[in-house]
Amino acid sequence: MKYVLLYESAPDVAERAREHFDAHRAHWQRFLEDATLLMIGPFRPPGDGAMSVFRTREAAEAFARDDPFVTHGLVTRWTVHEWFEVLVPDE
C-alpha cells in the first residue's frame, strides 16, 4: 500500500510559488533521500493542486505539516489517501 498526499492550491499560488520553491524543493529532497517519497508534482493547469506518493502515512503527514508551501499558505487544504497500487501488464 502507498499513501497519496493531495494538495489544494491557494488562488495566488502561481504568483507566490517561486518565492518559496527553493525551500519546498529542499524539503521534498529530504524525503527522497530517506526513500519515503516516491513521486511528487503539480497538476495542470497551474493552481489545480498537486500530488505526492509516499511509502507511509506518517511520512506523508510529516511532509505536509512542515512543507513551506503549506506553512506559507500556498496550500489551502491537504489530505492523505490510502492507495492500493495495482500494476496492469502491457497488452
Backbone as CSV, one residue per row, in Angstrom:
resi,resn,N_x,N_y,N_z,CA_x,CA_y,CA_z,C_x,C_y,C_z
1,MET,0.834,-1.170,0.000,0.000,0.000,0.000,0.883,1.239,0.000
2,LYS,0.416,2.264,-0.687,1.083,3.564,-0.731,0.120,4.611,-0.166
3,TYR,0.618,5.819,0.008,-0.185,6.908,0.555,-0.041,8.127,-0.343
4,VAL,-1.176,8.628,-0.825,-1.204,9.754,-1.747,-1.579,11.005,-0.967
5,LEU,-0.729,12.006,-1.070,-0.970,13.309,-0.463,-1.474,14.234,-1.562
6,LEU,-2.671,14.781,-1.373,-3.246,15.722,-2.328,-3.259,17.114,-1.727
7,TYR,-2.828,18.077,-2.523,-2.822,19.484,-2.128,-3.872,20.241,-2.935
8,GLU,-4.578,21.147,-2.263,-5.418,22.129,-2.934,-4.685,23.460,-2.850
9,SER,-4.525,24.108,-3.984,-3.722,25.329,-4.055,-4.523,26.569,-3.707
10,ALA,-3.832,27.535,-3.110,-4.409,28.858,-2.869,-4.595,29.566,-4.209
11,PRO,-5.540,30.484,-4.306,-5.779,31.178,-5.570,-4.550,31.904,-6.122
12,ASP,-3.647,32.353,-5.249,-2.476,33.107,-5.690,-1.203,32.251,-5.762
13,VAL,-1.339,30.936,-5.826,-0.172,30.056,-5.796,0.785,30.339,-6.956
14,ALA,0.279,30.618,-8.132,1.155,30.858,-9.285,2.049,32.077,-9.058
15,GLU,1.517,33.100,-8.419,2.292,34.313,-8.172,3.299,34.133,-7.030
16,ARG,2.991,33.270,-6.059,3.815,33.157,-4.853,4.729,31.941,-4.811
17,ALA,4.539,30.978,-5.682,5.296,29.722,-5.608,6.800,29.934,-5.756
18,ARG,7.199,30.779,-6.667,8.633,30.993,-6.904,9.347,31.454,-5.631
19,GLU,8.690,32.278,-4.841,9.277,32.815,-3.610,9.646,31.707,-2.611
20,HIS,8.867,30.623,-2.593,9.067,29.557,-1.607,9.545,28.248,-2.222
21,PHE,9.798,28.238,-3.537,10.101,26.978,-4.205,11.409,26.349,-3.729
22,ASP,12.467,27.120,-3.533,13.743,26.536,-3.111,13.607,25.814,-1.771
23,ALA,12.890,26.405,-0.832,12.676,25.761,0.468,11.790,24.528,0.318
24,HIS,10.783,24.611,-0.553,9.905,23.468,-0.828,10.715,22.318,-1.435
25,ARG,11.574,22.630,-2.394,12.404,21.594,-3.022,13.363,20.965,-2.003
26,ALA,13.992,21.759,-1.174,14.890,21.212,-0.146,14.114,20.288,0.796
27,HIS,12.888,20.663,1.088,12.040,19.843,1.963,11.753,18.489,1.326
28,TRP,11.309,18.474,0.052,10.980,17.170,-0.547,12.219,16.348,-0.854
29,GLN,13.343,16.995,-1.057,14.566,16.222,-1.302,14.974,15.405,-0.074
30,ARG,14.702,15.910,1.119,14.993,15.132,2.331,14.160,13.846,2.362
31,PHE,12.919,13.921,1.907,12.060,12.738,1.879,12.468,11.783,0.757
32,LEU,12.996,12.330,-0.329,13.538,11.465,-1.379,14.769,10.714,-0.877
33,GLU,15.634,11.421,-0.171,16.868,10.814,0.337,16.597,9.673,1.307
34,ASP,15.550,9.793,2.107,15.250,8.688,3.035,14.303,7.663,2.409
35,ALA,14.031,7.820,1.123,13.255,6.861,0.318,11.801,6.709,0.764
36,THR,11.244,7.731,1.430,9.823,7.659,1.773,8.950,8.357,0.741
37,LEU,9.505,9.276,-0.028,8.789,9.946,-1.114,9.118,9.246,-2.427
38,LEU,8.079,8.843,-3.142,8.269,8.130,-4.404,8.050,9.011,-5.623
39,MET,7.086,9.922,-5.549,6.761,10.817,-6.663,6.171,12.105,-6.107
40,ILE,6.367,13.191,-6.864,5.784,14.465,-6.457,5.612,15.326,-7.700
41,GLY,4.534,16.097,-7.739,4.359,17.017,-8.855,3.004,17.691,-8.863
42,PRO,2.943,18.830,-9.561,1.692,19.588,-9.654,0.794,19.060,-10.768
43,PHE,-0.490,19.347,-10.640,-1.433,19.110,-11.719,-1.406,20.306,-12.657
44,ARG,-1.874,20.117,-13.851,-2.004,21.212,-14.817,-3.472,21.477,-15.038
45,PRO,-3.885,22.695,-15.230,-3.093,23.915,-15.283,-2.601,24.320,-13.898
46,PRO,-1.649,25.249,-13.859,-1.149,25.719,-12.568,-2.309,26.173,-11.675
47,GLY,-2.224,25.818,-10.427,-3.279,26.174,-9.483,-4.268,25.060,-9.224
48,ASP,-4.170,23.961,-9.979,-5.094,22.840,-9.789,-4.630,21.862,-8.727
49,GLY,-3.643,22.237,-7.936,-3.187,21.386,-6.851,-1.989,20.556,-7.228
50,ALA,-1.675,19.593,-6.351,-0.508,18.745,-6.556,-0.741,17.402,-5.870
51,MET,0.114,16.450,-6.212,0.010,15.110,-5.661,1.403,14.585,-5.357
52,SER,1.512,13.838,-4.271,2.751,13.162,-3.909,2.396,11.747,-3.467
53,VAL,3.311,10.821,-3.693,3.099,9.433,-3.284,4.205,9.050,-2.302
54,PHE,3.799,8.507,-1.156,4.713,8.149,-0.075,4.579,6.677,0.289
55,ARG,5.612,6.161,0.920,5.599,4.775,1.400,4.772,4.599,2.670
56,THR,4.697,5.659,3.502,3.954,5.552,4.761,3.061,6.769,4.961
57,ARG,1.977,6.564,5.707,1.088,7.679,6.066,1.856,8.693,6.917
58,GLU,2.686,8.190,7.819,3.440,9.076,8.703,4.334,10.025,7.905
59,ALA,4.984,9.516,6.873,5.838,10.362,6.034,5.005,11.407,5.297
60,ALA,3.867,11.006,4.763,3.001,11.950,4.040,2.535,13.066,4.957
61,GLU,2.104,12.704,6.161,1.622,13.711,7.104,2.747,14.615,7.597
62,ALA,3.903,14.043,7.858,5.055,14.851,8.291,5.472,15.815,7.189
63,PHE,5.464,15.335,5.946,5.808,16.185,4.815,4.877,17.393,4.769
64,ALA,3.576,17.144,4.802,2.606,18.233,4.684,2.701,19.214,5.850
65,ARG,2.874,18.717,7.043,2.931,19.604,8.220,4.034,20.649,8.110
66,ASP,5.190,20.259,7.561,6.345,21.154,7.550,6.703,21.715,6.182
67,ASP,5.916,21.408,5.168,6.212,21.895,3.817,6.057,23.421,3.775
68,PRO,7.061,24.141,3.291,6.938,25.598,3.187,5.731,26.056,2.362
69,PHE,5.304,25.276,1.390,4.107,25.654,0.639,2.873,25.636,1.545
70,VAL,2.846,24.736,2.513,1.734,24.683,3.464,1.889,25.779,4.508
71,THR,3.060,25.884,5.105,3.252,26.835,6.199,3.146,28.289,5.753
72,HIS,3.366,28.552,4.451,3.247,29.924,3.934,1.930,30.167,3.199
73,GLY,0.992,29.229,3.297,-0.354,29.449,2.781,-0.549,29.245,1.297
74,LEU,0.386,28.612,0.606,0.199,28.322,-0.808,-0.713,27.115,-1.012
75,VAL,-0.868,26.324,0.041,-1.770,25.171,0.049,-2.886,25.491,1.035
76,THR,-4.134,25.399,0.578,-5.268,25.724,1.443,-5.793,24.506,2.187
77,ARG,-5.541,23.314,1.625,-6.028,22.084,2.242,-5.200,20.927,1.727
78,TRP,-4.936,19.958,2.603,-4.255,18.746,2.171,-4.941,17.545,2.794
79,THR,-4.888,16.428,2.068,-5.468,15.175,2.541,-4.547,14.022,2.157
80,VAL,-4.582,12.967,2.961,-3.815,11.759,2.682,-4.805,10.624,2.433
81,HIS,-4.578,9.883,1.356,-5.441,8.762,0.991,-4.608,7.492,0.887
82,GLU,-5.150,6.389,1.411,-4.522,5.084,1.182,-4.739,4.721,-0.278
83,TRP,-3.700,4.180,-0.893,-3.779,3.822,-2.310,-3.256,2.403,-2.484
84,PHE,-4.113,1.544,-3.007,-3.715,0.178,-3.302,-3.198,0.148,-4.724
85,GLU,-1.914,0.139,-4.840,-1.238,0.186,-6.137,-1.481,-1.128,-6.891
86,VAL,-1.988,-1.000,-8.113,-2.210,-2.160,-8.964,-1.516,-1.887,-10.294
87,LEU,-0.683,-2.780,-10.715,0.005,-2.644,-11.991,-0.732,-3.480,-13.032
88,VAL,-0.984,-2.866,-14.157,-1.649,-3.558,-15.257,-0.585,-3.903,-16.291
89,PRO,-0.445,-5.183,-16.649,0.580,-5.548,-17.634,0.250,-4.967,-19.012
90,ASP,1.293,-4.710,-19.777,1.105,-4.247,-21.157,0.393,-5.323,-21.944
91,GLU,-0.459,-4.897,-22.836,-1.167,-5.864,-23.678,-0.533,-5.966,-25.031
